[in-house]
Amino acid sequence: MPNYKSFKATLEEDYNFPTRYIFKFIVKTGSKEKILELLPDAKKSERVSKNGNYVSVTLSQIMKNSEEIVYIYEKAYKIKGVISL
């Protein structure tokens, strides 16, 4: 699992919480629901790849602090084949 310490510090420097944060992921089409379950109340945008094998998912939600953002990325990291942008 990645070390999110420096990422968390950057979030705290760059954002005034609470703030709307945008998460972007690329995942195999069959795993899309697992990503959507991470933030079920988020505003969602999806784009399927040309061949339909992958989908890019953008989720936007108000986050209270950097810990919430890191928590979502930690959960996403456990989903097989996910790419976080």
N, C-alpha and C positions, 0 to 999 in steps of 0.2 A: 504494500500500500504506500502511496506517495506521502511525503512529509509536507503537510499543508501549513507549516508554521510561517514561512515567508509569504505565502499567498494570503494568509489571514492578516498579516501585518500590512500588506499592500492594500487589502480591502479596507482596513481601518483608516489608512492614510487617504485613500481616494474617494471614499463615500461617507456621507453623513446619514447615519441610520436613525430611524427606519428609512428605507429607500426601495424603489422598484429596481429589481435586479433581473437581468436577462441571462438565462441559461441556454446554451446551444449544445446539442448532441447530434451525433450521427450514429445510427444503429441499424442492424439488419431489420428488415421489415417485420419479421416475426417477433422481435423483442420490443417493438414500439410501445406496447401497453405497459411494460415494466417501467419505461421512462415516464410515461404519462402518470403512472401511479405515484411517482415521487412528489408531485405537486398537483394533486387533483383539482384544486381551485384556481390554478394559474391560467392566464391567458395563453392560448396555444396556437402555434402555427406549424404546419407540416409541409414538407416538400419531398416527394418521392423521386428517387434517382431515375435516370433514363431507362434503365433495364428493370426497374422495380425491385431491385435486391436490397436497397438501402433507403432509409428515410431520414431526412434532417428534421429535427424537432427543436423548436424554440419555445421556451416557457418563460413567462414574465410574471413576477409576483413581488409584492411588497415583503421585504425581509427585515426582521427586527434588528439583526446584528450579524457580524461576520461569522459567528459560530453556526448560525442557521445555514448560511451559504456553504460553508465547509462540510457540514453534515450532509447536505444534498449531494455534493460531489463525492463524498465517501460512499454513500449508498449507490450512486451511479457507477462508481469504480467496480463494484461487485457484480454488475450486470455484464454478462459475457458479450464481448464484441463491441462494447460502447466506446465511442470516441467523444471526448469532451472538448469543446472549442472555447 
